[in-house]
Amino acid sequence: MEYPELAARTRRFTRGAPRAVTVASDGSRVVFLRSPGPEDAADALWVLDAETATEHLIAEPAGLLTGGQGDLPAEERALRERLRLSASGIGSYAMDPAARVAAFPLSGRLFRADLVSGDVIEVATAGPVVDPRPDPTGRRIAYVTSGNLHVIHADGTDALLAGEEGDVTWGLAEFIAAEELDRYRGYWWAPDGRSILAARVDESRVPRWHLHDPARPEVAPTSVAYPFAGAANAEVTLHLLDLDGGWVDVHWDRETYPYLVSVHWAEGGPLITVLRRLQQHGLVLSVDPRTGETQVHAELADPRWVEPVLGTPSHLPDGRVLVGGELAHDGYDARCLFADGTLLTRPRCTCAA
């Protein structure tokens, strides 16, 4: 077999290789997605026992879709396109920090996997599922359907947490965040699983573009909100939603810093990163979950543009806040990590003289 054919049949040698790897907080288990072989496109969910180095197949798409394969929700299709994900099957999953429970969408249906016993069940939902996530305790699962944020409780009760009609969505990333800022999600669980930090996106001012498939003239064009350069962006706000009905707005200068780049919520409290529209200046803010007030923890600046560092900001085990940024060094920009303002990764030049 010649190289071009082999590369095509294996999707550039990615099929059959592990991806979306996540490690349990205690290091006991490693969870990942992988297709059965080098020419199989259907990814399945696997768990590796770190102590015994034994792999366990948890969920295989063919065995779960016995009732027929449905269509992907539009949001799921868009996410796969942005991630350049050509694999079929299980496209993504989310789990609790201890890697005991995982939730994943499959053809718009919600499945819950017990990563310890290997049991997998389908969970009834209010509609096609996007971005399901178990809470850190593993007792509840949140998901988005038709732009509305729902929570399924331990007894199976499905509750609408936030939702509106029209051009407003809850719990989803807007176009700018997903396409340019590498933020693909729109809600985050509190560490105790009792509340959710959720993004509300209002696209009513964003220009609408209409995309048509010339190969299918019988299908109506799809209308999408597209914030082209110079046009109005979506209005993005952040809110703390208590599962018992409480509601707290998160406050920052959204006129100056309209872009919500990242959100992190661990035991140390919520941290968010916001950017100016020109993307040359940003702020890392700590959020008081009781009042929604924010305080500046760090500033980010670059004369060209601020490049977000994935995984930051976040809390270190000792309570310090890890922030990623860039420093000018020997004529180039070096990406570095800081902890409460202290440089941790000093830039080095490895270029030959």
SERO-4910 file (N, C-alpha, C, O; in steps of 0.05 Angstrom, whole numbers):
BEGIN
 pado doro    nc1    nc2    nc3   cac1   cac2   cac3    cc1    cc2    cc3    oc1    oc2    oc3
  Met    A     17    -24      0      0      0      0     18     25      0     36     27     16
  Glu    A     12     44    -18     27     68    -20     20     87      3     -1     86     14
  Tyr    A     39    105      8     36    124     31     10    141     28     -4    143     48
  Pro    A      4    153      5    -21    170      4    -46    154     12    -63    165     27
  Glu    A    -48    130      3    -72    114      9    -72    107     39    -92    108     52
  Leu    A    -48     99     50    -47     92     78    -53    116     96    -67    113    116
  Ala    A    -43    139     88    -49    163    104    -78    170    104    -89    179    124
  Ala    A    -91    166     81   -120    172     79   -136    152     95   -155    160    109
  Arg    A   -129    126     93   -145    106    107   -142    107    137   -160     99    152
  Thr    A   -120    117    147   -115    120    176   -120    148    186   -114    154    209
  Arg    A   -130    166    168   -134    194    175   -108    205    187   -106    214    210
  Arg    A    -87    204    170    -60    215    177    -50    201    202    -37    214    219
  Phe    A    -55    175    204    -43    158    225    -53    165    253    -39    161    273
  Thr    A    -77    176    254    -89    183    281   -108    162    291   -113    161    315
  Arg    A   -120    147    273   -140    127    282   -126    104    297   -105     95    289
  Gly    A   -139     96    318   -127     75    335   -108     86    356    -98     71    372
  Ala    A   -102    112    356    -85    124    376   -101    137    398   -122    149    392
  Pro    A    -92    136    423   -108    149    445   -109    179    441    -89    191    431
  Arg    A   -131    191    449   -134    220    449   -152    228    472   -164    210    485
  Ala    A   -155    254    477   -172    264    499   -165    249    525   -182    239    539
  Val    A   -139    249    532   -130    234    556   -134    251    581   -126    275    581
  Thr    A   -145    239    602   -150    252    627   -141    233    650   -147    210    649
  Val    A   -127    244    670   -117    229    692   -133    235    717   -139    258    722
  Ala    A   -140    214    732   -155    218    757   -138    234    777   -113    234    775
  Ser    A   -151    248    795   -137    266    813   -117    251    831    -97    263    839
  Asp    A   -122    225    836   -103    210    853    -84    193    836    -68    178    847
  Gly    A    -86    196    810    -68    182    792    -74    152    788    -59    138    775
  Ser    A    -97    143    798   -103    114    797   -113    105    770   -109     82    762
  Arg    A   -126    123    755   -138    115    730   -132    136    709   -130    160    715
  Val    A   -130    127    684   -127    145    661   -150    139    642   -154    116    634
  Val    A   -164    159    634   -187    157    617   -180    168    589   -167    189    588
  Phe    A   -189    155    568   -182    165    541   -202    154    521   -217    136    526
  Leu    A   -201    166    497   -216    157    474   -198    144    454   -175    153    450
  Arg    A   -207    122    441   -191    109    421   -209     91    404   -228     78    414
  Ser    A   -203     90    378   -218     72    360   -205     45    361   -182     42    369
  Pro    A   -220     24    352   -209     -4    355   -185     -9    338   -168    -26    345
  Gly    A   -181      4    315   -159     -2    298   -150     21    281   -163     42    282
  Pro    A   -129     18    266   -117     40    250   -135     50    227   -129     72    217
  Glu    A   -156     35    220   -173     44    198   -202     47    208   -220     50    192
  Asp    A   -206     45    234   -233     48    245   -236     76    256   -220     86    271
  Ala    A   -258     90    248   -262    118    256   -278    122    281   -280    144    291
  Ala    A   -291    100    292   -309    103    314   -294    101    341   -285     80    349
  Asp    A   -291    124    354   -277    125    380   -294    113    402   -319    118    403
  Ala    A   -282     98    420   -295     87    444   -282     98    469   -260    110    467
  Leu    A   -295     95    491   -285    104    517   -270     82    532   -281     60    535
  Trp    A   -246     88    540   -229     68    553   -219     79    580   -218    103    585
  Val    A   -212     60    598   -199     67    624   -174     49    627   -175     25    622
  Leu    A   -152     62    635   -128     47    641   -123     47    671   -122     69    683
  Asp    A   -120     24    683   -113     22    711    -83     27    714    -67     11    703
  Ala    A    -76     48    727    -48     56    728    -30     36    743     -7     33    738
  Glu    A    -42     22    763    -26      4    779    -20    -22    764      2    -33    766
  Thr    A    -40    -32    750    -36    -58    736    -30    -54    706    -24    -74    692
  Ala    A    -32    -30    696    -29    -24    667    -48    -40    650    -42    -47    627
  Thr    A    -72    -44    661    -93    -59    647   -113    -40    635   -123    -22    648
  Glu    A   -120    -44    609   -140    -27    596   -167    -40    598   -170    -65    596
  His    A   -188    -23    601   -215    -33    602   -232    -17    583   -233      8    584
  Leu    A   -247    -31    565   -265    -17    547   -291    -11    563   -304    -29    573
  Ile    A   -298     15    564   -321     23    580   -346     26    562   -367     16    569
  Ala    A   -343     40    540   -366     46    523   -358     45    494   -340     58    485
  Glu    A   -373     28    478   -368     26    450   -393     36    435   -415     26    441
  Pro    A   -390     54    416   -414     66    403   -433     45    391   -457     48    394
  Ala    A   -422     25    377   -440      5    364   -458     -9    384   -481    -15    377
  Gly    A   -448    -14    408   -465    -27    428   -485     -9    441   -504    -19    454
  Leu    A   -482     17    439   -500     36    453   -521     46    434   -542     55    444
  Leu    A   -517     46    408   -536     57    389   -554     36    377   -560     38    353
  Thr    A   -562     16    393   -579     -5    382   -607      5    374   -620     -7    358
  Gly    A   -615     28    386   -641     39    379   -641     57    354   -661     70    348
  Gly    A   -618     57    340   -616     75    317   -599     99    322   -598    109    344
  Gln    A   -584    107    302   -566    129    304   -580    155    296   -590    158    274
  Gly    A   -580    175    314   -593    200    308   -574    220    297   -550    215    294
  Asp    A   -584    244    290   -568    265    280   -554    280    302   -564    282    325
  Leu    A   -530    290    296   -516    307    316   -529    334    318   -538    345    298
  Pro    A   -531    345    343   -541    372    345   -522    391    331   -499    386    328
  Ala    A   -533    414    322   -517    433    307   -493    442    322   -471    446    311
  Glu    A   -496    446    349   -473    455    365   -451    434    366   -428    441    367
  Glu    A   -459    409    367   -439    387    368   -425    386    341   -400    381    340
  Arg    A   -439    389    319   -426    389    292   -406    412    290   -384    408    280
  Ala    A   -414    435    300   -396    458    299   -371    454    316   -349    461    307
  Leu    A   -374    442    339   -351    436    357   -332    417    343   -308    421    344
  Arg    A   -342    396    331   -325    377    318   -310    390    295   -286    383    290
  Glu    A   -323    408    280   -309    422    259   -286    439    269   -264    439    258
  Arg    A   -292    453    291   -271    471    303   -247    455    313   -225    464    312
  Leu    A   -253    432    324   -231    415    335   -218    398    314   -200    382    319
  Arg    A   -227    401    288   -217    385    266   -220    355    272   -202    340    266
  Leu    A   -242    348    285   -247    321    293   -261    306    271   -285    310    266
  Ser    A   -247    288    258   -259    272    237   -269    245    246   -283    231    232
  Ala    A   -262    237    271   -270    212    281   -300    212    287   -312    233    292
  Ser    A   -313    189    285   -341    186    292   -342    173    320   -322    173    335
  Gly    A   -365    163    328   -367    151    354   -369    172    376   -382    193    373
  Ile    A   -355    167    398   -356    185    421   -336    207    416   -311    203    415
  Gly    A   -346    231    412   -328    254    405   -315    267    429   -293    278    426
  Ser    A   -328    266    452   -318    279    476   -331    267    500   -352    254    498
  Tyr    A   -319    272    523   -331    263    548   -322    283    570   -303    298    566
  Ala    A   -335    281    593   -327    297    616   -330    279    640   -347    261    641
  Met    A   -313    283    661   -314    265    684   -309    281    709   -301    304    708
  Asp    A   -315    269    732   -309    281    758   -279    279    763   -266    262    751
  Pro    A   -268    295    781   -239    295    785   -227    268    793   -205    261    787
  Ala    A   -243    252    807   -234    226    816   -236    204    795   -229    181    800
  Ala    A   -247    211    772   -250    192    750   -267    168    758   -261    145    753
  Arg    A   -289    174    772   -308    153    779   -332    153    760   -343    131    754
  Val    A   -340    176    750   -363    179    733   -356    195    708   -342    215    711
  Ala    A   -366    187    686   -362    202    661   -389    206    647   -407    188    649
  Ala    A   -392    228    634   -416    233    617   -407    240    589   -387    253    585
  Phe    A   -422    230    570   -415    236    542   -440    236    524   -459    221    530
  Pro    A   -440    252    503   -462    252    484   -455    233    461   -432    230    453
  Leu    A   -476    220    451   -473    203    428   -498    205    411   -520    197    419
  Ser    A   -495    217    387   -518    222    369   -540    237    383   -563    231    379
  Gly    A   -532    256    400   -551    273    413   -563    261    438   -580    274    451
  Arg    A   -555    237    446   -565    223    470   -545    224    492   -521    226    486
  Leu    A   -553    223    516   -536    226    540   -531    198    552   -549    183    557
  Phe    A   -505    193    557   -498    168    570   -481    174    595   -464    192    595
  Arg    A   -485    158    616   -470    161    641   -454    135    645   -466    113    644
  Ala    A   -428    137    649   -411    114    652   -399    113    680   -388    133    689
  Asp    A   -402     90    693   -388     86    719   -360     75    712   -357     52    703
  Leu    A   -340     91    716   -313     84    707   -300     64    725   -278     53    719
  Val    A   -312     57    748   -301     37    766   -313     10    760   -298    -10    757
  Ser    A   -340      8    758   -353    -17    752   -354    -23    722   -356    -46    714
  Gly    A   -354     -2    706   -356     -6    677   -385     -5    667   -390     -8    643
  Asp    A   -404      0    684   -432      2    676   -438     28    661   -428     49    669
  Val    A   -453     26    640   -461     49    624   -491     49    620   -503     28    613
  Ile    A   -504     72    625   -533     74    622   -539     99    606   -524    119    606
  Glu    A   -561     98    591   -571    122    578   -589    137    597   -605    125    611
  Val    A   -587    163    597   -602    181    615   -622    196    598   -615    209    578
  Ala    A   -647    196    607   -668    211    592   -663    241    595   -656    251    617
  Thr    A   -667    256    574   -663    285    573   -686    299    560   -704    286    549
  Ala    A   -685    325    562   -707    342    551   -704    346    521   -722    356    508
  Gly    A   -681    339    509   -676    344    481   -648    335    474   -634    325    491
  Pro    A   -640    339    448   -613    331    440   -592    345    457   -593    368    463
  Val    A   -572    329    465   -553    337    486   -527    349    474   -516    338    455
  Val    A   -518    371    487   -492    383    480   -477    387    506   -488    397    526
  Asp    A   -451    379    506   -433    385    528   -443    376    555   -445    393    573
  Pro    A   -449    350    559   -457    341    586   -433    339    604   -411    332    596
  Arg    A   -436    347    630   -414    346    649   -424    338    677   -443    351    687
  Pro    A   -412    317    689   -420    311    716   -409    331    736   -388    343    731
  Asp    A   -422    335    758   -411    353    778   -388    339    792   -386    315    790
  Pro    A   -371    354    807   -348    342    819   -353    319    839   -336    303    845
  Thr    A   -378    318    850   -385    296    868   -395    271    853   -397    250    864
  Gly    A   -401    274    827   -410    252    811   -440    246    814   -449    226    803
  Arg    A   -455    263    828   -483    257    833   -502    269    812   -524    259    809
  Arg    A   -493    290    799   -511    304    780   -497    307    753   -472    305    751
  Ile    A   -512    312    733   -501    317    706   -515    342    695   -540    343    694
  Ala    A   -500    361    686   -511    384    671   -507    380    642   -488    366    633
  Tyr    A   -524    392    626   -522    391    597   -537    414    585   -553    428    598
  Val    A   -532    419    559   -546    441    544   -562    428    522   -553    410    508
  Thr    A   -587    438    519   -603    430    496   -619    454    487   -631    468    502
  Ser    A   -618    459    461   -631    482    448   -624    508    462   -641    526    465
  Gly    A   -599    510    471   -590    535    483   -598    539    512   -594    560    523
  Asn    A   -610    518    524   -619    519    552   -602    501    569   -594    479    560
  Leu    A   -596    510    594   -579    495    612   -596    479    631   -613    490    645
  His    A   -592    452    631   -607    434    648   -589    420    668   -565    418    663
  Val    A   -600    410    690   -586    393    709   -603    369    715   -627    371    721
  Ile    A   -591    345    713   -604    321    721   -594    313    748   -570    309    752
  His    A   -612    310    767   -605    304    795   -602    274    799   -608    258    780
  Ala    A   -594    266    822   -588    238    828   -613    220    825   -610    196    818
  Asp    A   -636    231    830   -661    215    827   -672    215    798   -693    204    794
  Gly    A   -657    227    780   -665    227    752   -682    251    744   -689    254    720
  Thr    A   -688    268    763   -704    292    757   -688    311    739   -665    318    744
  Asp    A   -700    320    717   -688    338    698   -699    366    703   -722    371    699
  Ala    A   -681    385    712   -690    412    719   -677    432    700   -653    431    695
  Leu    A   -694    450    690   -683    473    674   -670    493    693   -684    504    710
  Leu    A   -644    498    690   -630    516    707   -631    544    696   -634    564    711
  Ala    A   -628    547    670   -629    574    657   -635    571    628   -625    553    615
  Gly    A   -653    588    618   -660    587    590   -678    610    582   -693    620    598
  Glu    A   -675    619    557   -691    641    546   -698    635    517   -686    619    504
  Glu    A   -718    650    508   -726    648    480   -709    667    463   -695    684    474
  Gly    A   -710    663    437   -697    682    418   -668    676    414   -660    653    412
  Asp    A   -652    697    413   -624    695    406   -605    692    430   -582    699    428
  Val    A   -616    682    452   -600    680    477   -596    650    483   -614    634    482
  Thr    A   -571    643    489   -564    616    498   -551    617    525   -539    637    533
  Trp    A   -553    595    539   -540    591    565   -522    567    564   -530    545    555
  Gly    A   -498    570    575   -480    547    577   -465    539    553   -453    517    552
  Leu    A   -465    556    532   -450    551    507   -430    573    502   -434    596    510
  Ala    A   -408    565    489   -388    585    480   -398    599    455   -408    586    437
  Glu    A   -394    626    454   -402    640    430   -381    637    408   -360    625    413
  Phe    A   -386    647    384   -369    642    361   -340    651    367   -321    636    362
  Ile    A   -337    676    377   -310    687    382   -294    669    401   -271    663    396
  Ala    A   -307    661    423   -293    644    443   -284    618    431   -261    609    435
  Ala    A   -302    604    416   -296    578    406   -277    579    382   -260    561    379
  Glu    A   -280    599    365   -264    600    341   -236    613    344   -217    605    331
  Glu    A   -234    632    362   -210    648    365   -196    646    392   -171    650    393
  Leu    A   -210    639    413   -199    640    440   -195    612    452   -188    610    476
  Asp    A   -201    591    438   -198    563    448   -215    558    472   -207    541    489
  Arg    A   -237    571    475   -256    565    497   -281    552    484   -296    565    469
  Tyr    A   -284    526    489   -305    511    476   -329    505    494   -347    490    486
  Arg    A   -329    515    518   -350    509    537   -362    534    548   -349    556    546
  Gly    A   -385    532    561   -398    556    571   -409    554    599   -425    571    607
  Tyr    A   -402    533    614   -410    531    642   -390    514    657   -376    497    646
  Trp    A   -389    519    684   -369    507    701   -381    501    728   -394    518    740
  Trp    A   -378    476    737   -389    468    763   -373    479    786   -348    483    784
  Ala    A   -386    485    809   -373    492    834   -360    466    845   -370    444    839
  Pro    A   -339    468    861   -326    445    871   -345    427    888   -341    403    889
  Asp    A   -365    439    901   -383    423    918   -408    413    902   -424    399    913
  Gly    A   -410    420    876   -431    410    860   -458    423    866   -479    412    858
  Arg    A   -459    446    880   -484    458    888   -491    482    871   -513    493    874
  Ser    A   -473    491    854   -479    514    837   -462    512    812   -444    496    810
  Ile    A   -470    529    792   -456    529    766   -451    558    758   -468    576    762
  Leu    A   -427    562    748   -420    588    736   -426    585    706   -413    570    692
  Ala    A   -445    601    696   -454    598    668   -453    623    652   -458    645    663
  Ala    A   -445    620    627   -444    643    609   -472    646    595   -483    627    586
  Arg    A   -481    671    595   -505    678    579   -496    693    555   -482    713    557
  Val    A   -504    684    531   -496    696    506   -520    707    491   -539    692    485
  Asp    A   -520    733    486   -541    746    471   -530    754    443   -513    771    441
  Glu    A   -540    740    423   -531    745    395   -551    762    379   -549    762    355
  Ser    A   -568    776    392   -589    791    378   -577    814    361   -590    822    342
  Arg    A   -554    824    368   -542    846    353   -522    837    332   -512    853    316
  Val    A   -516    811    332   -496    800    314   -508    796    286   -530    786    284
  Pro    A   -494    805    265   -504    801    238   -510    771    232   -495    754    241
  Arg    A   -530    766    216   -537    738    209   -528    733    181   -533    748    162
  Trp    A   -515    710    177   -507    700    151   -523    675    145   -531    660    164
  His    A   -529    670    120   -546    648    112   -529    629     94   -521    637     72
  Leu    A   -524    605    104   -508    586     90   -525    565     76   -544    554     88
  His    A   -519    560     51   -536    542     35   -518    520     23   -496    525     15
  Asp    A   -529    496     23   -515    473     11   -525    470    -18   -547    461    -23
  Pro    A   -508    478    -37   -517    476    -66   -523    448    -75   -537    444    -94
  Ala    A   -512    428    -61   -517    400    -68   -545    391    -58   -554    369    -66
  Arg    A   -557    407    -41   -584    399    -30   -603    423    -33   -609    436    -13
  Pro    A   -612    429    -56   -629    453    -60   -655    451    -46   -669    471    -43
  Glu    A   -663    427    -38   -689    424    -24   -687    432      5   -708    435     18
  Val    A   -663    436     16   -659    443     44   -657    474     47   -642    486     32
  Ala    A   -671    485     66   -671    514     70   -643    522     80   -630    507     94
  Pro    A   -634    547     74   -609    557     84   -608    557    114   -629    561    127
  Thr    A   -584    554    125   -581    556    154   -572    584    162   -553    595    150
  Ser    A   -586    596    181   -579    622    191   -560    620    214   -566    607    234
  Val    A   -537    634    213   -518    634    234   -510    662    242   -509    680    224
  Ala    A   -504    667    267   -495    693    276   -465    694    271   -449    678    283
  Tyr    A   -456    713    255   -427    714    247   -417    743    253   -424    761    238
  Pro    A   -400    746    273   -390    773    280   -365    779    263   -343    778    273
  Phe    A   -369    787    238   -346    794    221   -332    819    232   -344    834    248
  Ala    A   -308    824    223   -291    846    233   -306    872    231   -316    879    209
  Gly    A   -307    886    253   -320    912    254   -350    911    261   -362    932    267
  Ala    A   -362    888    260   -390    885    267   -394    881    297   -374    877    312
  Ala    A   -418    881    306   -424    877    334   -419    848    342   -424    830    327
  Asn    A   -407    845    366   -403    819    377   -426    810    394   -444    826    401
  Ala    A   -427    785    402   -447    776    421   -441    788    448   -419    794    455
  Glu    A   -462    793    463   -460    803    490   -458    779    509   -476    763    511
  Val    A   -435    777    522   -430    754    540   -429    763    569   -413    781    576
  Thr    A   -445    751    585   -445    756    614   -441    730    629   -445    709    618
  Leu    A   -434    732    654   -428    709    670   -445    710    696   -448    731    708
  His    A   -456    687    704   -475    686    726   -470    661    743   -464    640    733
  Leu    A   -472    665    769   -471    643    788   -499    633    794   -515    648    805
  Leu    A   -505    608    786   -532    597    789   -532    575    810   -519    555    806
  Asp    A   -546    580    831   -549    560    852   -570    540    844   -591    547    833
  Leu    A   -566    515    850   -585    494    843   -611    497    857   -632    487    849
  Asp    A   -611    512    880   -636    517    895   -650    542    886   -671    549    897
  Gly    A   -640    555    865   -654    578    854   -641    605    857   -651    625    846
  Gly    A   -619    607    872   -605    632    876   -591    640    850   -584    624    833
  Trp    A   -585    666    848   -574    678    824   -556    701    831   -566    720    845
  Val    A   -531    701    823   -512    723    828   -499    730    801   -488    712    788
  Asp    A   -500    756    793   -486    765    769   -456    770    776   -450    780    797
  Val    A   -439    762    757   -410    768    760   -404    795    747   -413    800    724
  His    A   -390    812    761   -386    840    752   -357    844    744   -338    838    759
  Trp    A   -354    855    720   -328    866    711   -334    887    690   -357    889    681
  Asp    A   -314    902    681   -318    923    661   -321    910    634   -302    908    619
  Arg    A   -345    902    627   -350    888    602   -348    907    577   -343    898    555
  Glu    A   -351    933    582   -348    952    559   -319    952    550   -313    953    526
  Thr    A   -301    952    569   -272    953    563   -261    925    556   -244    922    539
  Tyr    A   -271    905    570   -261    877    567   -285    859    560   -296    845    577
  Pro    A   -293    860    534   -317    844    526   -313    815    523   -332    799    523
  Tyr    A   -287    806    519   -282    778    513   -277    762    539   -259    768    554
  Leu    A   -293    741    543   -289    722    565   -272    700    554   -281    683    539
  Val    A   -246    699    562   -227    680    550   -228    653    564   -228    633    551
  Ser    A   -227    653    591   -226    628    605   -239    630    632   -241    652    643
  Val    A   -247    607    643   -258    606    670   -247    581    683   -245    560    671
  His    A   -240    584    709   -230    561    724   -242    563    752   -242    584    764
  Trp    A   -253    541    761   -265    541    788   -256    516    803   -265    494    797
  Ala    A   -239    521    823   -230    499    841   -234    509    870   -249    528    874
  Glu    A   -222    495    888   -226    501    917   -218    530    924   -230    541    942
  Gly    A   -200    542    909   -191    569    915   -211    590    906   -206    614    911
  Gly    A   -232    583    892   -252    602    882   -249    606    852   -229    598    840
  Pro    A   -269    618    840   -269    622    811   -248    642    802   -243    662    815
  Leu    A   -235    636    779   -217    654    766   -226    657    737   -233    638    724
  Ile    A   -226    682    726   -233    686    698   -212    704    685   -198    719    698
  Thr    A   -210    701    659   -192    719    643   -210    733    623   -226    721    609
  Val    A   -206    760    621   -221    776    602   -202    792    585   -180    799    594
  Leu    A   -210    799    561   -193    813    542   -207    837    530   -232    837    527
  Arg    A   -191    858    522   -202    879    506   -207    868    478   -197    847    470
  Arg    A   -223    883    462   -229    874    435   -205    873    418   -203    855    401
  Leu    A   -186    891    421   -161    891    405   -142    869    414   -122    863    401
  Gln    A   -148    856    437   -133    833    447   -104    839    454    -87    822    453
  Gln    A    -99    865    461    -72    872    469    -69    875    500    -47    879    510
  His    A    -91    874    513    -91    877    543   -113    860    555   -136    860    545
  Gly    A   -107    846    576   -126    829    590   -122    829    620   -102    839    630
  Leu    A   -142    819    634   -141    817    663   -147    789    672   -165    776    661
  Val    A   -133    780    692   -141    756    707   -155    765    732   -143    779    748
  Leu    A   -180    756    735   -196    766    757   -204    743    776   -211    721    766
  Ser    A   -204    748    802   -215    729    821   -244    737    826   -250    761    827
  Val    A   -262    718    829   -290    723    832   -299    715    860   -293    693    869
  Asp    A   -313    732    874   -326    726    900   -352    712    893   -371    725    884
  Pro    A   -355    686    899   -380    672    891   -404    680    907   -427    674    900
  Arg    A   -400    695    929   -423    704    945   -435    729    933   -460    733    934
  Thr    A   -418    747    922   -428    773    913   -425    777    883   -439    795    872
  Gly    A   -408    762    870   -402    765    842   -382    787    836   -376    792    812
  Glu    A   -372    800    857   -352    821    853   -325    809    845   -319    786    853
  Thr    A   -309    823    829   -284    813    820   -261    831    829   -265    855    833
  Gln    A   -237    820    831   -213    834    838   -191    826    818   -189    803    810
  Val    A   -175    846    810   -154    841    791   -131    825    805   -120    834    825
  His    A   -125    802    794   -103    786    804    -77    790    788    -55    790    798
  Ala    A    -80    794    761    -57    797    744    -66    811    719    -90    810    711
  Glu    A    -47    825    705    -52    838    680    -36    824    658    -14    815    663
  Leu    A    -48    822    634    -35    811    611    -33    832    589    -53    846    584
  Ala    A     -9    835    577     -6    855    557     14    846    536     33    832    542
  Asp    A      8    854    511     26    848    489     21    869    467     -3    873    461
  Pro    A     41    881    456     36    902    435     23    891    410     12    906    395
  Arg    A     25    865    405     12    853    382    -15    842    390    -36    853    383
  Trp    A    -15    820    405    -40    810    417    -32    791    440    -11    778    439
  Val    A    -50    788    459    -46    770    481    -54    742    472    -77    738    462
  Glu    A    -36    723    475    -42    695    467    -49    680    492    -32    676    509
  Pro    A    -74    670    495    -82    655    519    -66    630    522    -59    616    502
  Val    A    -58    623    546    -44    599    552    -63    579    564    -74    583    586
  Leu    A    -68    557    550    -88    538    558    -80    526    586    -57    521    591
  Gly    A   -100    522    602    -96    512    629    -91    533    650    -88    527    674
  Thr    A    -89    558    642    -86    580    661   -108    600    656   -118    603    634
  Pro    A   -115    615    677   -104    614    704   -116    589    719   -137    579    712
  Ser    A   -102    581    740   -111    559    756    -98    561    783    -78    575    787
  His    A   -109    546    803    -97    546    830    -77    524    833    -83    501    826
  Leu    A    -54    530    844    -35    509    851    -43    497    878    -58    509    893
  Pro    A    -32    474    885    -40    461    911    -34    478    935    -48    475    955
  Asp    A    -14    496    933     -8    513    956    -25    539    957    -20    556    974
  Gly    A    -44    541    939    -62    564    939    -54    587    920    -70    604    915
  Arg    A    -29    587    910    -21    607    892    -35    604    865    -45    583    858
  Val    A    -37    626    850    -51    626    824    -31    625    802    -13    642    800
  Leu    A    -33    605    785    -16    601    762    -27    617    738    -50    613    731
  Val    A    -10    634    727    -18    651    704      3    647    682     27    647    687
  Gly    A     -7    645    657     11    643    634     13    670    620     -6    685    618
  Gly    A     37    676    610     42    701    596     67    699    579     79    677    577
  Glu    A     74    721    567     98    722    550    117    744    558    108    765    567
  Leu    A    143    738    556    164    758    562    181    761    537    187    742    523
  Ala    A    189    786    532    209    792    511    236    782    520    245    789    541
  His    A    249    765    503    275    753    511    291    748    486    283    733    468
  Asp    A    314    762    484    333    758    462    320    761    435    325    746    416
  Gly    A    303    781    433    290    787    407    266    770    400    255    773    378
  Tyr    A    257    753    418    233    738    413    216    737    438    225    743    460
  Asp    A    191    728    435    173    726    458    175    697    469    172    678    454
  Ala    A    179    695    495    181    670    508    156    666    526    149    683    542
  Arg    A    143    644    522    119    638    538    128    628    565    144    609    567
  Cys    A    118    640    587    126    634    614    103    630    632     80    637    625
  Leu    A    108    618    655     88    614    676     96    630    701    119    631    709
  Phe    A     76    642    714     80    658    738     61    647    760     39    638    754
  Ala    A     70    648    784     54    641    807     53    665    826     73    672    838
  Asp    A     29    677    828     26    702    844     47    722    836     57    736    854
  Gly    A     53    725    811     72    745    801    100    737    800    117    751    789
  Thr    A    107    713    812    135    704    812    140    686    787    125    667    782
  Leu    A    161    692    772    167    677    748    176    649    756    195    646    771
  Leu    A    163    629    745    170    601    750    187    589    728    205    574    734
  Thr    A    181    595    703    195    583    680    211    605    666    200    620    650
  Arg    A    236    607    673    253    628    662    260    622    633    268    599    627
  Pro    A    257    641    615    263    636    586    292    630    582    310    642    594
  Arg    A    297    612    563    324    605    555    326    605    525    307    597    512
  Cys    A    348    613    515    352    612    486    368    587    479    391    584    489
  Thr    A    357    570    463    371    545    455    381    547    427    390    527    415
  Cys    A    381    571    415    390    574    388    420    571    386    434    579    405
  Ala    A    430    560    364    458    558    360    470    586    354    457    602    342
  Ala    A    494    590    363    507    617    359    513    620    330    524    641    322
***
